[in-house]
Each structure stands twice: as structure tokens, then as C-alpha cells.
């Protein structure tokens, strides 16, 4: 049992029992909660003595009551990550399974108060009609509305426009004949764009004596999907203009989607938003490109090995000696350029400082064709400064057609 902290005498609730909520008295947050707490205590103290120990429990807020004494509708349940918790509904008080006094009796019902009976004069109904015209209302326009299995015709239908939607301009027999000649629009096929379509179901008559008893067609019906501006009734058995236009538009959209699924996707497109068919097509295309490039690379390698010439150290020294001995026929800038190239080739790649005339010469081809300049640098035929270095000298030397 809960011991001395439990407020209801004789209740068999135990702390070890699972699935039973045990609640304290409501806290005195404001006047409303204080009133709820007083009503709760008033219900508990009807069948027990409020002694010093019980007053001490009330002051320490250690008075408990289990959920067995509350009505089921007064209990609120909510789930947490570990268990199912319960709490009393706001304003609920324990009234169920409470102990009763041996001498407790039902309260005596009070006799109703006596009153003087007055004669009530019959009231006359003020709402009456003098004639039949006051009872009914007649629409002078005599408008009519056509409905096909519960589907109303649009306001701009041809029947409405010809007759101005009034029986005054056409007889009922002629209206019936002109309606019977028309055909019902079959609608459109179901697509993903539900917002532009309206769903309608028509039940079919069935005979349980002749129908099969497999239960598949317990409620036989026919479904229609129509556009919002469907004419419902047409002169031919084909689709109405609105449904035909929507069907043509949807067919073009489906064909475009099919063509797009067959095409390979972009190389950097997100995989989450691509269908498996497009991923497969993209993979096949990339494999084909890789195979072609590998074949081209193999042919280039074979051609280089077939027609290339090996340059040994002796040939390199001969070329160097030729260039050094022909100093009389070359210009001063060519001599400077060759001397600087020899220094750069023999020096380390880090911390290089190029001659200003070399930088000035490099500005012209780099400004005219940066891609060609990069190809010349990457070929390692000449050691030229990078474009990052040339950007620092653009303000000092403007590139021109100058040739030293």
C-alpha cells in the first residue's frame, strides 16, 4: 500500500502495481487551481477525520490519490518514449469507489414551490395566408437545369445559350428531343494531375440471380474522370473540346517524359532526383566515352613510339653549343632570353625570380590567348612565368604588339 501518504482509506493500490496512476493534489498556481484543490480535498475529507497528521501531509503536499477513484472520461492518457502516462483532467475530482459512512442516507428531495395557476388565454396565430398566391412563389424566368447522372451541364453549354436557359424560348418536348440526340462525354484517362480533374462514379444495375457469387463486383459501378469545364453532352460520341484538349496536352507531356527517361542525365545531376532508367543510360554513355578515349590514347602512344626520336645527352650538348656559338647572328633579347632560360632550368622551381624583360615578353601572348600560353607552359619546352605572376605586372606593362 501507499502508507500514510495515501488519502483514501481502504484502497488496495500498491506502488509495485503497473499501469495505475497515482497523483498528488493540484498545485496552487492561481485562483482556479486553488478552487480545484479545495474541491479535491473536500471530497477526500467527507469520509475521514482531518487530524494533525493529515494536516501536516497537506502542508507538505504529500497527499496521493490513485486513478481508480476517477471517472474514465476524467483521465487523460499520453505516451512518452518509455511508458504510457496518465493525468487527471482539469477540474476532475475523485468520486468513484470512495468509502461510504454506515449512517449515510440519500438527501431528502425538496417539495416544489407552490404557485398561483393563471388562466392562459389562447393565442391567435398571426401567420396566416389570405390566398394561394401568398403561400407559393413563382419564378417568372421559368429557367431549367439539365443533369446527367448527377453531373450538371456548364453554364456556357450550347443548349443553355440557344434557349437562354428558359422554357419560354423552347417547348419541353423539343428540349427532350434535342437532349436525347446528344452523346455523353467519355471523359479522360486517369493521370497524375488530379487537381485539374473531377471524379464521378455511376452505379450499374445488377441482378443478384445472374451475377457470379465471387464477391468481386459487389457494387458494380462505372468511373469517369472529367475536366472542370467538361460539356458532359456532345454532338458526337468523342470527347468534348475541353477533355480532348486536356488529353492531347497530357499525351504530349507523357511522350516528353518518356523521351527524357531514355536520354542520359547530366554528369553532375543529383542521383536522388534521377530515375533508374536515366542512370543506366548515363552509365552506358560514360562507359562508351571512356572506351573511345582509351582507344584514342592507345593509338597516340603507339604512334609516338613508332615515329619518335630519342634525344641523348650528347645531342643536347650539341644543340647547346650551336646556340652559344651563334651569338653573332641573334638579337640581344634572344641572347638574354636564352641565358635566362639556362639559369631557370638549372635553378630550383621554388622561389624563382624572372627577368623584367621576360615578364614583359610573356604579357603579350598571355593576354592574346591564355589557353595557348598555358599549353606552352605545360609542354616544358620553355620555362615561363605563371599567369598569377603576370597579373601583378599588368598595371606596369600594358601588352602590345611589341616584339624585342
C-alpha positions in Angstrom: 0.0 0.0 0.0 1.0 3.6 -0.2 1.1 4.0 3.5 0.2 7.1 5.5 0.5 9.4 2.4 -2.5 7.8 0.7 -5.7 9.7 1.3 -8.4 7.2 0.5 -9.0 4.7 3.3 -9.2 1.0 2.3 -7.9 1.3 -1.2 -5.8 -1.6 -2.4 -3.5 0.3 -4.7 0.2 -0.6 -4.4 3.2 1.2 -5.8 4.5 -2.0 -7.3 1.4 -2.4 -9.4 2.0 -1.3 -13.0 -0.5 0.6 -15.2 -2.2 2.6 -12.4 -1.5 6.3 -12.0 -1.1 7.9 -8.6 -1.5 11.7 -8.4 -0.9 14.5 -6.0 -3.2 17.3 -5.1 -3.2 20.1 -7.7 -0.7 22.9 -7.0 -2.0 26.3 -6.1 -0.9 28.1 -9.3 -3.8 30.6 -9.4 -7.3 31.0 -8.1 -8.7 28.4 -10.5 -6.3 25.7 -9.4 -6.8 26.7 -5.8 -10.6 26.1 -6.2 -9.8 22.7 -7.8 -7.5 21.7 -4.9 -10.2 22.7 -2.3 -12.9 20.6 -4.2 -10.5 17.6 -4.3 -9.8 17.9 -0.5 -13.4 18.4 0.3 -14.3 15.1 -1.5 -11.5 13.3 0.4 -12.4 14.6 3.9 -16.0 13.5 3.6 -15.2 10.0 4.9 -12.2 10.6 7.1 -11.1 12.7 10.1 -8.8 15.7 9.5 -6.3 15.2 12.3 -2.9 16.8 12.9 -1.1 14.2 10.8 -3.3 14.7 7.8 -3.0 18.5 8.1 0.8 18.0 8.1 0.6 15.9 4.9 -1.5 18.6 3.3 1.1 21.3 4.2 4.0 19.1 2.9 2.0 18.3 -0.3 2.2 14.6 0.2 -1.5 13.6 -0.3 -1.9 11.0 -3.0 -4.9 9.5 -4.8 -5.0 6.8 -7.4 -6.9 6.8 -10.7 -9.3 4.1 -9.6 -11.4 6.9 -7.9 -11.8 9.0 -11.1 -14.3 8.5 -13.9 -12.8 7.1 -17.2 -13.6 10.3 -19.0 -11.7 12.3 -16.4 -8.4 10.6 -17.1 -6.1 11.8 -19.9 -3.5 9.4 -21.3 -0.4 10.3 -23.3 2.6 8.3 -24.4 6.3 9.1 -23.7 9.4 7.4 -25.1 9.5 4.8 -22.3 5.9 4.3 -21.0 2.2 5.3 -21.1 1.5 8.1 -18.6 -1.9 9.3 -17.2 -3.0 12.5 -15.5 -6.4 13.9 -14.3 -8.4 16.2 -16.5 -8.5 19.7 -15.3 -11.3 20.1 -12.7 -11.8 16.4 -12.1 -12.4 15.2 -8.5 -12.3 11.7 -7.0 -15.9 10.4 -6.8 -15.6 6.7 -7.8 -15.1 3.8 -5.4 -15.0 6.2 -2.4 -15.7 4.8 1.1 -19.2 5.5 2.5 -20.4 6.1 6.0 -22.7 3.5 7.6 -25.3 6.1 8.5 -25.1 7.9 5.2 -28.6 8.4 3.6 -29.8 10.0 0.4 -30.8 13.7 0.7 -34.5 14.4 1.0 -36.0 15.8 -2.1 -37.5 19.2 -1.7 -41.1 19.8 -2.4 -41.6 22.1 -5.4 -42.8 25.6 -4.5 -46.5 26.3 -5.0 -47.6 28.9 -7.5 -50.8 30.5 -8.5 -52.4 29.0 -11.6 -53.5 31.6 -14.0 -55.9 31.2 -16.9 -53.9 31.4 -20.1 -55.9 32.9 -23.0 -55.4 31.1 -26.3 -53.1 33.0 -28.6 -54.1 33.6 -32.2 -51.7 32.7 -34.9 -50.5 35.8 -36.6 -49.1 34.0 -39.6 -51.8 33.1 -42.0 -52.3 33.4 -45.7 -55.2 35.1 -47.3 -54.9 33.4 -50.6 -52.9 30.8 -52.5 -50.6 33.5 -54.1 -49.3 34.3 -50.6 -48.3 30.7 -50.0 -46.3 29.9 -53.1 -43.5 31.7 -55.1 -43.3 31.5 -58.8 -40.1 32.1 -60.8 -41.1 34.2 -63.8 -38.0 33.3 -65.8 -39.0 29.6 -66.0 -35.4 28.6 -66.0 -34.4 24.9 -66.4 -31.3 22.9 -65.5 -30.1 19.7 -67.1 -28.3 17.0 -65.1 -26.7 13.8 -66.5 -26.4 11.2 -63.7 -25.9 14.0 -61.2 -23.4 15.9 -63.3 -24.7 19.4 -64.1 -24.1 20.9 -67.5 -21.8 24.1 -67.5 -23.5 27.5 -67.8 -22.0 28.1 -71.2 -23.4 24.9 -72.8 -24.9 25.2 -76.3 -28.4 24.2 -75.1 -28.4 26.9 -72.5 -27.1 29.6 -74.9 -29.6 28.8 -77.6 -32.7 28.8 -75.4 -31.4 31.4 -72.9 -32.0 28.7 -70.3 -35.7 29.3 -70.2 -38.8 27.3 -71.1 -40.3 30.4 -72.6 -38.0 30.0 -75.7 -38.4 26.3 -76.2 -41.0 23.7 -75.5 -40.4 20.8 -73.1 -40.8 18.2 -75.9 -38.3 19.9 -78.2 -35.9 20.2 -75.2 -36.2 16.5 -74.5 -35.6 15.6 -78.2 -32.6 17.9 -78.5 -31.1 16.3 -75.4 -31.7 12.7 -76.4 -29.7 13.2 -79.7 -26.6 14.2 -77.8 -23.9 11.8 -76.6 -22.3 11.6 -73.1 -18.7 12.6 -73.0 -16.5 9.6 -72.1 -14.1 11.8 -70.1 -10.3 11.4 -70.0 -7.9 8.8 -68.7 -6.7 9.0 -65.2 -3.4 10.8 -64.8 -1.2 12.2 -62.0 -2.7 15.7 -62.3 -5.7 15.2 -60.0 -6.2 18.9 -59.3 -7.4 19.5 -62.9 -9.9 16.6 -63.0 -13.2 15.7 -61.3 -14.0 12.1 -60.2 -17.6 10.8 -60.7 -19.0 7.3 -60.1 -22.2 5.9 -61.6 -23.7 2.7 -60.2 -24.7 0.0 -62.6 -27.9 -2.1 -62.3 -27.2 -5.6 -61.3 -29.2 -8.8 -60.8 -28.0 -11.0 -57.9 -29.6 -14.1 -59.5 -27.4 -14.0 -62.7 -24.3 -12.4 -61.2 -21.4 -14.5 -60.1 -21.0 -15.1 -56.4 -17.3 -14.5 -56.2 -17.9 -11.1 -54.5 -15.6 -9.1 -56.7 -18.4 -7.0 -58.2 -20.5 -6.5 -55.1 -21.1 -2.8 -56.0 -20.8 -2.6 -59.8 -20.1 0.9 -61.0 -18.5 3.0 -63.7 -16.0 5.7 -63.1 -15.5 8.9 -65.0 -12.7 11.5 -64.9 -13.7 14.8 -66.4 -12.1 18.2 -66.6 -13.7 21.2 -64.7 -15.1 22.7 -68.0 -16.4 19.4 -69.4 -19.5 19.8 -71.6 -20.9 16.4 -70.5 -23.2 16.3 -73.6 -21.6 16.4 -77.1 -22.9 16.1 -80.6 -20.5 13.2 -81.3 -19.5 10.1 -79.3 -16.0 11.5 -79.0 -14.6 13.7 -76.2 -15.8 17.3 -75.7 -13.3 20.1 -76.7 -12.2 20.6 -73.1 -11.5 16.9 -72.4 -9.9 16.5 -75.9 -7.5 19.4 -75.3 -6.5 18.1 -71.9 -6.0 14.6 -73.3 -3.8 15.9 -76.1 -1.8 18.0 -73.7 -1.3 15.1 -71.3 -0.3 12.8 -74.2 2.4 15.3 -75.2 3.6 15.6 -71.6 3.8 11.8 -71.3 5.7 11.4 -74.5 8.2 14.1 -73.4 8.7 12.3 -70.1 9.3 9.0 -72.0 11.9 10.7 -74.2 13.5 12.3 -71.2 13.7 8.9 -69.5 15.6 7.5 -72.4 18.1 10.3 -72.5 21.2 10.2 -70.3 21.2 12.7 -67.4 23.8 15.4 -66.7 27.0 14.2 -65.3 26.7 16.3 -62.1 22.9 15.8 -61.6 21.7 14.6 -58.2 21.2 10.9 -58.1 18.2 11.1 -55.8 16.1 13.0 -58.4 17.0 10.8 -61.4 15.1 7.7 -62.4 16.9 4.3 -62.7 16.5 4.3 -66.5 18.3 7.6 -66.9 21.1 6.5 -64.5 21.5 3.3 -66.6 21.7 5.4 -69.9 24.2 7.8 -68.3 26.4 4.9 -67.2 26.4 3.3 -70.6 27.2 6.7 -72.3 30.2 7.3 -69.9 31.5 3.8 -70.5 31.4 4.3 -74.3 33.2 7.6 -74.0 35.9 6.0 -71.7 36.4 3.2 -74.2 36.8 5.6 -77.1 39.3 7.8 -75.2 41.3 4.8 -74.1 41.4 3.6 -77.7 42.5 7.1 -78.9 45.2 7.2 -76.2 46.5 3.8 -77.2 46.7 4.8 -80.8 48.6 8.0 -79.9 51.0 6.1 -77.7 51.7 3.6 -80.5 52.3 6.4 -83.0 54.7 8.2 -80.6 56.7 5.0 -80.0 56.8 4.4 -83.8 57.9 7.8 -85.1 59.7 9.4 -82.1 63.4 10.0 -81.8 65.4 9.6 -78.6 67.5 12.6 -77.5 70.6 11.6 -75.5 73.0 13.8 -73.6 75.4 14.2 -76.5 72.7 15.6 -78.8 71.6 18.0 -76.1 75.2 19.3 -75.7 75.5 19.8 -79.4 72.3 21.9 -79.5 73.6 24.0 -76.6 76.9 24.6 -78.3 75.2 25.6 -81.5 73.1 28.2 -79.8 76.0 29.5 -77.8 78.3 29.8 -80.8 75.8 31.6 -82.9 75.7 34.7 -80.7 76.7 36.9 -83.6 73.5 36.2 -85.5 71.0 36.6 -82.7 69.5 39.7 -81.3 70.3 41.0 -77.7 66.9 40.0 -76.4 67.2 36.5 -77.8 70.6 36.1 -76.1 69.1 37.5 -72.9 66.1 35.1 -73.2 68.4 32.1 -73.8 70.7 33.0 -70.8 67.7 33.4 -68.5 66.2 30.0 -69.7 69.5 28.3 -68.8 69.5 29.9 -65.4 65.9 28.9 -64.7 66.4 25.3 -65.9 69.4 24.9 -63.6 67.7 26.6 -60.6 65.1 25.2 -58.2 61.4 25.5 -59.1 60.6 27.3 -55.8 61.5 31.0 -55.3 62.2 31.8 -59.0 62.6 35.5 -60.0 62.0 36.2 -63.7 63.8 39.0 -65.5 61.5 42.0 -66.2 62.1 41.7 -69.9 61.0 38.1 -69.8 57.9 39.1 -67.9 57.2 41.9 -70.3 57.5 39.5 -73.2 55.2 36.9 -71.6 52.4 39.5 -71.1 51.7 39.8 -74.8 50.9 36.0 -75.6 49.2 35.6 -72.2 46.8 38.5 -73.0 46.1 37.4 -76.6 45.5 33.7 -75.9 45.6 32.5 -72.3 44.9 28.9 -73.3 47.8 28.8 -75.8 50.1 30.3 -73.2 49.1 27.6 -70.7 49.7 24.9 -73.3 53.2 26.4 -74.0 54.0 26.4 -70.2 52.8 22.8 -69.7 54.8 21.5 -72.6 58.0 22.2 -70.7 59.7 23.5 -73.8 60.2 26.9 -72.2 60.1 27.8 -68.5 57.7 30.8 -68.4 56.1 32.6 -65.5 52.6 31.7 -64.4 49.6 33.9 -65.1 49.3 34.6 -61.4 52.7 36.3 -61.6 51.7 38.2 -64.7 48.6 39.7 -63.1 50.9 41.6 -60.7 52.7 43.3 -63.7 49.6 44.2 -65.8 49.5 47.7 -64.4 53.2 48.4 -65.1 53.4 47.0 -68.6 50.4 47.0 -71.0 50.5 44.2 -73.5 51.1 45.4 -77.1 52.3 44.0 -80.4 55.8 44.9 -79.3 58.5 42.4 -80.4 62.0 42.9 -79.0 
